Amino acid sequence: MFGTAVPAVATDTPAPSVSGAIGQLYNTSAWARSVLLKPTAKEECAASGCVQRFAGGDIAWSARTGARVVVNGPVRTAWWDNGGPAGYHGYPMTDTALGLRNGGSKQVFERGAITSSPGTGAQRTSGAIHLAWVRSGTDSGYLGYPVTGERTGLPDGGAYQVFERGFIVWSAASGAHPSMGAIRGRWRESGLEGGELGYPTSDEATGLKNGGSAQQYQRGTIVWSPATGARVLTGAIRAYWSSTGGQNGALGYPVGEENRQANFVYQQFQGGTVYWSAATGAHSTTHGDIHNRYVALGGGAGQLGLPLTDKIPKAGGLVQQFANGWLVWGPGSGTRIVGHPSYKVWSVNPGDFGWPVRDTWTDSRGDHVAFQKLETIWNQTTQELYSAEAVDASTAVILGDSQLDLDSWGEQGARAAGYPRQVVRSIGGMGYVSGSSVGSATDAVLLDRILLPQGNPGVVIVNLGGNDARIMATDAAILSQANKLWDELRRKYPRSTIVINGVLSRYDSTHFQRRWVDGMLMREAALRGWPHVSMAGTATIAGADGNFLDNIHMNQTGHNKVALLYASALKYVLGR
C-alpha cells in the first residue's frame, strides 16, 4: 500500500538507490533529474505498480502506463489527496506538463486529468466531459481551465462541469458538449436541459456565414450571428429552413423567435418569413414584391391566409399560392391577387391572357380578374369560369379554327343574320379531336382552357371539323368528341341557339375527306335536332375555287364570296 505523500526532508544520510523502470527514467532523462533532484525514499510497490519519492516529486510506474514523473505542486497534491495510484485517478499516463497558460500545469492519469492554474486551483476532468474539453483545445482553447469538478444530478442522469469561459454538459443520450457564449445565454433563457431544447447534441459549429455559429440540441437548434443575435429554431420551421440552405439560403439567419397565432406559427428571417400550420406545412415568403404585398394584406392572418407553396418562377414573372388565392407578379404590372379558378386557367397559357393588372374583385356576376388581354369571371354558384365580355341577344359567340382568320365568311354571315356583336374564339389546328396549343376544342372548353363569355348570347356557332379531316381522325372519335362539346355548350348556354357548321370545301378530289366529315357532322346534328349548316362544296358553288391561299385557307375575296351563301343558309336555319 502507498502512504500519503509528504515533502522530502534533506538529511546527511546516503540517498536511496533507484532501479528498474523508475531508475531507467531517472538516469536517462536530464529533465526528470532537474525537476526531481535526488530520491528521498525507497521505491514502494503494490500489486498494481511502484512509486518512488524524490525531493521534487515522484516517479510512478505500472505495467499499463510505464514510468512517469509527477512534479511537486498542486497537481501532485490533488492526486495524492485523492488516493494517489490507488485512488480515483490511477497511475499517470503522461509526465506533469508545466509552464502552461497563466502559470498552469496539467497531467493525464488513467481515469482522467488534473489541471491547475493560480486562478482556478487544481480540478479534475474525466470521461466524456474530459474528451469534450480536449476537442475544444483544453486550457488553451475557448473554454480555458476548469474551475469546478464534475457535478451531477441533472435531468436524465446528466452532469456538467464549469470552465473559465463556459460549461461542458453531458447526458447518456446526447453525449458531452461545450456550452458557452451567446448561444449558451439563449439556451439558459429556454430553461437549459430541462427546457424546450433539452441537452446539446453537438459542439458549437463556428465559422458560418458572416461570422455566425450554431449548436444542435435534442429538440432544436440555436443559431447566432453578430447581426442577428442568438435565435432558437425548432420543429417544422427548422427543418424547412435547413432544406432551403439554412443561413446560406435565401432566408439567411433568423431575426426573431417563433410567434404563435391561433392556428399557425411563423418566424422571421433576414430574407423573409416562414409560416407553418398542421394543414399547410411550412412555406416561406421571401423578400420582394410578393412578400411585401402579402405583409401589407395582413400576412398569415390576412385575407389570403397561409402560403401553400414557396415563390415560383412563371412566364418571366413570379407566383405564389396561398390558402385563399394567388399572388401573381409580372414585369410592369405589379403584384395582384388572383383567385384559384382563374389562376388555374391562366397558368396553362399565360401568354393568352397577359399579366393581371388588378386584384380580384366581386360583383353580382362573380369574381373578376382583369388580365392585360382578357377579363375573367368565376361564378361561385355555377362553379364556372367565364370571360367577362358582355353578351346579349345581338351577340354571336363563334368557336372555331383558322377558318375564322381575316374577316371570315363565318363572322360576315353572322353579322348579316342579325348578330353585330361577336365574341370569337379561333385557334389554328384545333378540331373536335385535333389538338392545338390548348388541346382539342372539346377538351379546351371542358377544362376552361378556352374561356367563353358569361350570359345568354343570341347564338353560339361551332365551326370545326376541318382539322379532324386533315389528320384523318376516325368517325367514332369525331362524333364522340363533337357530342361532348355540344353537350357542354348546351349546359353553358341553355337559353341560346346553338348552330353547328359543317366543313368548308371545294368539290374537287383533294377535299373529299373534308366533305365526308361535313356530311357526318350534319347527320349527327340532324339526329339530335340541332340547327346546322352544311359547307360541303360551298367554295365551288360560290365561285371561290380560285381564291385559296393554300389548299385550305382562303383570301379575303374568297371569304366575301362564301359569306353571301353562308348568310343566307344561317338565316334560314334560324328562321330569320
ABEGO torsion letter per residue (X at the ends): XBBBBBBBBBBABBBBBBBEAAAAAAAABAAAAAAAEBBABBBBBBAAEBBBBBAAEBBBBBAAAEBBBBBBEAAAAAAAAAGEAABAAEBBABBBBBGBBGGBBBBBBAAEBBBBBAAAEBBBBBEAAAAAAAAAGEAABAAEBBABBBBBGBBGGBBBBBBAAEBBBBBAAAEBBBBBEAAAAAAAAAGEAABAAEBBABBBBBGBBGGBBBBBBAAEBBBBBAAAEBBBBBEAAAAAAAAAGEAABAAEBBABBBBBBAABBBBBBAAEBBBBBAAAEBBBBBBEAAAAAAAAAGEAABAAEBBABBBBBBGGBBBBBBAAEBBBBBBGAEBBBBBAAAAAAAAABAAAAEBBABBBBBBAAEBBBBBAABBBBBBAAAGBBBBABBBBAABBBBBBBAAABEBBAAAAAAAAAGBABBBBBBBBGBBAABBBAAEBAAAAAAAGABBBBBEBBABBBBBBGAAAAAAGBBAAAAAAAAAAAAAAAAAABAABBBBBBBBBBBABAAAAAAAAAAAAAAAAAAAAGBBBBBABGAAAAAGAAAABABAABBBAAAAAAAAAAAAAAAAAAAGX
